[in-house]
Amino acid sequence: MKAKPSAAKGSQPTLVELIRRHLAEQKEPRSAAEISAALGQARPGRAASPKVVRITLEGLVARSQAERSKQGRSVFYVAPASRPAAAPRAEARPEGVGDR
């Protein structure tokens, strides 16, 4: 059985959290390579290759926690657009529906 990671490591943000934060701070779409480079500069001890960042980004896209766009052969990622339409849907229910 493998040993659990140390408590110090558990206090560090995960790669997913770091990428989400980075995307939220950006005004323009970024490539996986740009994100990898920025994270490597911000946290030299936690550098991740562009391939690992791209795989992580694709996972975020699959869970609707990031959005992907293509420009030619390049792929760029952004934080998901805020979805204020989700709240009005709950309010849009007509009165009396489900009140039986």
Disulfide bonds with the S-S distance in Angstrom:
none
